Amino acid sequence: MEAIANPAAAGFHSALAETLERLGERFETEIHRAKREQSERLNQIFRRLRRADGETAWSRAAVDGAATFAPRCLLAAVEDGKLRLLAWRGLPQAESVAPIPLGEAAAFATAVETGEPVVALRGARELSAALKGLLGNPEGGKAYLFPVHSGERTAAVLYADSQAAEPDASCLEIVAAAAGAALPGANAHWKKPESLVELGIAPPVASADRKRLFPAWEDLPPQDRELHLRAQRMARARVAGLRLYHHEAVLQGRAESDLYGCLKEQIDSGRDEFRTNFLEGCNSMVDYFHLELLSRIANDDADLLGSGYPGPMVQSASVPDGVV
């Protein structure tokens, strides 16, 4: 009896192994397909934001992109201590909401002041009475807020929530970063150079490739100003991609104080692209890629980049008065 059972068992295990292998291959194929689709969606959002020629087109592109990852979202400009709703999806009555003082919306105020994403309950204190009435407040309902940066300033806040599963916070943060990077392409109100670029350099991590004297922003010719803005957008997009697609490596690098060691290939690739496209041929250029790494990946702690990190590709010998 045992002699008969053993071949049957062997055949069962062999068939099971083949089935698991096929399932594994199919699962891996589906993962790659999902990643490609997500990358294409993000690329489409980036392209539309870059093409936006005014505040209306820009804000609609931002909320349409956010709606890919959350069923309800809105974008609010931060102006004179108030929130002005620009665009929304899944909120048909939003046009009736008047500008909201930041002091009445604690979660929005926190996002503006810290420049970091905020998760809060959908209550009147956190969102304001006006937005609570619009959004509702189911038991345990959460609000996700992402600051939209224009240089060092928070120019707007992207809000998202979901009545069902939690929205994709990582992708929403990427959309907010892309929206901020595209702000120079919007209308004149969003295009003030003084609020978009502050020339200077972070404290060096290691020896730099070269030293430069940085002129003030107003002394730059128009073509150099445009190049600076493009450099900022590229740096933000690349670093945002690191946070999205290499999240585990970022966490490991922070824990080990060696972000460069954990992300060497990606960081070197970004440095090479930035050097080729922006540093070569522009003597006033700032290493925005380094500044984004330091701010968005290393949490403004240069030690987290690790001892092997080459440091900023440009280091100023001196910085003129009035330049931060």
PLY file of the C-alpha trace (Angstrom):
ply
format ascii 1.0
element vertex 324
property float x
property float y
property float z
element edge 323
property int vertex1
property int vertex2
end_header
0.00 0.00 0.00
2.82 2.38 0.86
4.48 1.76 -2.49
1.30 2.84 -4.23
0.76 5.91 -2.02
4.24 7.33 -2.40
4.08 7.81 -6.19
0.68 9.44 -5.80
2.00 11.79 -3.13
5.04 12.60 -5.24
2.83 13.37 -8.21
0.61 15.61 -6.06
3.58 17.57 -4.70
5.05 17.93 -8.18
1.76 19.27 -9.55
1.40 21.59 -6.57
4.94 22.94 -7.09
4.23 23.58 -10.77
0.97 25.34 -9.94
2.66 27.55 -7.32
5.42 28.40 -9.76
2.91 29.44 -12.42
0.99 31.49 -9.88
4.21 33.15 -8.75
5.13 34.06 -12.32
1.64 35.43 -12.95
1.76 37.40 -9.70
5.14 38.89 -10.62
3.83 39.79 -14.08
0.81 41.53 -12.55
3.03 43.47 -10.15
5.21 44.74 -13.01
2.12 45.64 -15.03
0.63 47.55 -12.08
3.87 49.43 -11.55
4.04 50.39 -15.23
0.44 51.59 -15.18
1.04 53.63 -12.04
4.20 55.16 -13.52
2.31 56.07 -16.69
-0.48 57.68 -14.68
2.04 59.78 -12.76
3.85 60.72 -15.98
0.57 61.88 -17.49
-0.12 63.99 -14.41
3.37 65.55 -14.61
2.97 66.35 -18.31
-0.42 67.98 -17.83
0.84 70.07 -14.92
3.84 71.23 -16.92
1.58 72.31 -19.80
-0.79 74.29 -17.55
-0.84 77.95 -18.65
-2.73 79.49 -15.75
-4.13 79.00 -12.28
-7.35 77.35 -13.48
-5.64 74.83 -15.75
-2.98 74.13 -13.12
-5.44 73.56 -10.27
-7.68 71.34 -12.39
-4.70 69.27 -13.48
-3.66 68.86 -9.83
-7.07 67.69 -8.57
-7.64 65.46 -11.61
-4.32 63.83 -10.82
-5.20 63.47 -7.15
-8.60 61.98 -8.06
-6.70 59.07 -9.62
-5.71 58.01 -6.11
-8.57 59.36 -3.95
-12.29 59.68 -4.80
-12.73 63.05 -3.06
-10.14 65.81 -3.17
-9.75 69.56 -3.32
-7.00 72.11 -3.76
-6.93 75.31 -1.71
-4.60 78.26 -2.25
-3.01 79.85 0.83
-3.41 83.62 0.56
-3.18 86.25 3.30
-3.82 83.73 6.06
-6.85 82.23 4.33
-7.71 79.16 2.25
-9.27 79.83 -1.15
-10.72 76.77 -2.85
-9.40 76.45 -6.39
-10.68 73.09 -7.68
-12.24 69.88 -6.38
-13.53 66.46 -7.35
-16.36 64.50 -5.72
-17.60 67.57 -3.82
-20.43 69.14 -5.85
-21.22 71.93 -3.36
-17.64 73.17 -2.89
-18.18 76.32 -4.98
-20.34 77.68 -2.16
-17.47 77.70 0.36
-16.06 81.17 1.01
-12.37 81.77 1.86
-11.59 80.14 5.23
-9.23 81.69 7.81
-6.37 79.32 8.57
-7.01 79.82 12.28
-10.33 78.00 11.85
-8.76 74.94 10.16
-6.09 73.48 12.43
-5.07 70.61 10.15
-4.57 72.94 7.18
-2.65 75.39 9.37
-0.33 72.58 10.52
0.35 71.51 6.95
1.12 75.11 5.98
3.36 75.82 8.98
5.33 72.54 8.96
5.38 71.95 5.23
4.71 68.26 5.90
1.74 65.97 5.15
-0.94 65.80 7.85
-3.50 63.10 8.68
-6.41 64.34 10.80
-9.97 63.49 11.73
-12.65 65.18 9.66
-13.89 67.46 12.43
-14.82 71.14 12.53
-11.74 72.11 14.52
-9.37 70.33 12.13
-11.02 71.35 8.85
-13.27 74.32 9.78
-17.03 74.27 10.20
-17.56 75.15 6.53
-15.51 72.22 5.23
-16.91 69.81 7.81
-20.40 70.58 6.57
-19.26 69.95 3.02
-17.20 66.81 3.70
-19.18 65.17 6.47
-17.61 63.41 9.43
-18.24 59.65 9.51
-17.00 57.76 12.54
-13.24 57.42 12.23
-13.20 59.41 8.99
-9.72 60.70 8.17
-8.49 63.66 6.15
-5.17 63.63 4.27
-3.52 66.98 3.60
-0.41 67.58 1.48
1.33 70.96 1.27
2.13 72.25 -2.21
5.49 74.00 -2.03
6.63 76.99 -4.03
10.25 77.36 -3.00
10.24 77.67 0.78
6.60 78.80 0.85
3.49 76.63 1.09
1.40 78.04 -1.74
-1.51 75.61 -1.50
-2.78 72.49 0.25
-4.09 69.36 -1.46
-6.85 67.63 0.52
-8.01 64.04 -0.03
-10.23 61.52 1.71
-12.20 58.36 1.01
-15.43 56.92 2.31
-14.11 53.39 1.76
-10.45 52.29 1.61
-7.71 54.73 2.57
-6.39 56.80 -0.35
-2.92 56.20 -1.75
-1.03 58.71 0.39
2.36 58.11 -1.26
1.05 58.88 -4.76
-0.92 61.87 -3.48
2.26 63.29 -1.97
3.94 62.87 -5.37
1.06 64.73 -7.04
1.42 67.59 -4.53
5.18 67.74 -5.17
4.63 67.78 -8.93
2.01 70.52 -8.57
4.46 72.64 -6.59
7.21 72.05 -9.13
4.87 73.19 -11.92
3.84 76.44 -10.24
6.25 78.61 -12.31
4.21 77.68 -15.39
0.97 79.07 -13.96
-0.30 82.65 -14.13
1.57 85.75 -13.00
0.15 85.63 -9.46
1.97 82.30 -8.91
5.07 83.33 -10.83
6.88 85.76 -8.55
10.57 84.79 -8.75
11.35 86.04 -5.26
9.01 83.46 -3.73
10.05 80.62 -6.01
13.82 80.59 -5.65
16.12 81.55 -2.82
19.72 81.20 -3.90
22.22 79.76 -1.50
23.65 76.47 -0.36
23.15 74.11 2.52
26.04 73.39 4.92
28.49 71.08 3.10
28.37 67.37 3.85
31.72 66.67 2.25
34.13 68.42 -0.07
32.37 69.89 -3.11
33.40 69.52 -6.73
33.89 73.24 -7.16
33.18 76.62 -5.58
31.21 79.53 -6.95
30.08 83.01 -6.03
26.29 83.14 -6.32
24.72 86.37 -7.65
21.42 87.64 -6.32
18.28 86.44 -8.08
17.50 89.88 -9.50
20.96 90.00 -11.11
20.43 86.79 -13.10
19.56 87.08 -16.80
16.08 85.75 -17.74
17.45 82.60 -19.35
19.33 81.69 -16.16
16.23 82.28 -14.03
14.24 79.90 -16.23
17.03 77.33 -15.98
16.96 77.60 -12.17
13.22 77.00 -12.13
13.57 73.98 -14.42
16.35 72.65 -12.20
14.12 72.92 -9.14
11.33 71.04 -10.88
13.66 68.25 -11.99
15.18 67.87 -8.52
11.79 67.74 -6.80
10.43 65.19 -9.24
13.47 62.90 -8.93
13.54 63.02 -5.14
9.77 62.53 -4.96
10.24 59.42 -7.09
12.83 58.11 -4.63
10.34 58.45 -1.80
7.62 56.68 -3.76
9.45 53.81 -5.48
12.23 53.19 -2.95
10.36 53.79 0.30
11.86 50.79 2.13
15.39 51.79 1.15
14.73 55.33 2.38
13.56 54.02 5.75
16.57 51.70 5.99
18.96 54.49 5.05
17.55 56.78 7.73
17.72 54.02 10.34
21.34 53.27 9.45
22.34 56.93 8.86
23.49 55.88 5.39
20.93 57.00 2.80
23.62 57.21 0.14
24.71 53.65 0.78
21.13 52.37 0.47
20.26 54.52 -2.58
23.64 54.91 -4.25
22.55 53.93 -7.75
19.51 56.20 -7.72
21.31 59.17 -6.13
24.29 58.89 -8.50
21.91 58.75 -11.47
20.12 61.89 -10.26
23.39 63.70 -9.66
24.64 62.82 -13.15
21.41 64.03 -14.76
21.42 67.25 -12.78
25.10 67.90 -13.50
24.68 67.33 -17.24
21.46 69.30 -17.69
21.97 72.19 -15.29
25.41 72.58 -13.72
27.45 72.47 -16.89
27.24 75.79 -18.66
25.49 77.76 -15.89
27.88 79.37 -13.43
25.08 80.59 -11.15
23.43 77.19 -10.72
22.67 75.82 -7.23
22.72 72.10 -6.47
18.96 71.79 -6.01
19.17 68.01 -6.20
21.33 68.00 -3.07
19.00 70.44 -1.32
15.97 68.25 -2.11
17.77 65.13 -0.86
18.68 66.92 2.33
15.19 68.32 2.92
12.85 65.58 1.64
14.88 62.42 2.25
17.27 63.23 5.09
14.85 65.44 7.07
17.41 68.28 7.10
19.93 66.07 8.91
23.09 65.88 6.80
24.45 63.02 8.92
21.66 60.74 7.63
23.13 60.95 4.13
26.10 58.91 5.34
29.86 59.29 5.31
30.10 58.06 1.73
27.86 60.76 0.31
29.96 62.97 -2.03
28.34 66.19 -0.83
26.83 69.04 -2.86
28.19 69.35 -6.37
28.42 73.11 -5.90
29.57 74.92 -2.77
29.65 78.70 -2.50
32.83 80.39 -1.40
30.63 83.22 -0.13
27.00 84.20 -0.34
25.99 87.81 -1.08
24.00 89.81 1.40
20.26 89.30 1.20
20.51 85.78 -0.20
19.45 82.92 2.09
0 1
1 2
2 3
3 4
4 5
5 6
6 7
7 8
8 9
9 10
10 11
11 12
12 13
13 14
14 15
15 16
16 17
17 18
18 19
19 20
20 21
21 22
22 23
23 24
24 25
25 26
26 27
27 28
28 29
29 30
30 31
31 32
32 33
33 34
34 35
35 36
36 37
37 38
38 39
39 40
40 41
41 42
42 43
43 44
44 45
45 46
46 47
47 48
48 49
49 50
50 51
51 52
52 53
53 54
54 55
55 56
56 57
57 58
58 59
59 60
60 61
61 62
62 63
63 64
64 65
65 66
66 67
67 68
68 69
69 70
70 71
71 72
72 73
73 74
74 75
75 76
76 77
77 78
78 79
79 80
80 81
81 82
82 83
83 84
84 85
85 86
86 87
87 88
88 89
89 90
90 91
91 92
92 93
93 94
94 95
95 96
96 97
97 98
98 99
99 100
100 101
101 102
102 103
103 104
104 105
105 106
106 107
107 108
108 109
109 110
110 111
111 112
112 113
113 114
114 115
115 116
116 117
117 118
118 119
119 120
120 121
121 122
122 123
123 124
124 125
125 126
126 127
127 128
128 129
129 130
130 131
131 132
132 133
133 134
134 135
135 136
136 137
137 138
138 139
139 140
140 141
141 142
142 143
143 144
144 145
145 146
146 147
147 148
148 149
149 150
150 151
151 152
152 153
153 154
154 155
155 156
156 157
157 158
158 159
159 160
160 161
161 162
162 163
163 164
164 165
165 166
166 167
167 168
168 169
169 170
170 171
171 172
172 173
173 174
174 175
175 176
176 177
177 178
178 179
179 180
180 181
181 182
182 183
183 184
184 185
185 186
186 187
187 188
188 189
189 190
190 191
191 192
192 193
193 194
194 195
195 196
196 197
197 198
198 199
199 200
200 201
201 202
202 203
203 204
204 205
205 206
206 207
207 208
208 209
209 210
210 211
211 212
212 213
213 214
214 215
215 216
216 217
217 218
218 219
219 220
220 221
221 222
222 223
223 224
224 225
225 226
226 227
227 228
228 229
229 230
230 231
231 232
232 233
233 234
234 235
235 236
236 237
237 238
238 239
239 240
240 241
241 242
242 243
243 244
244 245
245 246
246 247
247 248
248 249
249 250
250 251
251 252
252 253
253 254
254 255
255 256
256 257
257 258
258 259
259 260
260 261
261 262
262 263
263 264
264 265
265 266
266 267
267 268
268 269
269 270
270 271
271 272
272 273
273 274
274 275
275 276
276 277
277 278
278 279
279 280
280 281
281 282
282 283
283 284
284 285
285 286
286 287
287 288
288 289
289 290
290 291
291 292
292 293
293 294
294 295
295 296
296 297
297 298
298 299
299 300
300 301
301 302
302 303
303 304
304 305
305 306
306 307
307 308
308 309
309 310
310 311
311 312
312 313
313 314
314 315
315 316
316 317
317 318
318 319
319 320
320 321
321 322
322 323
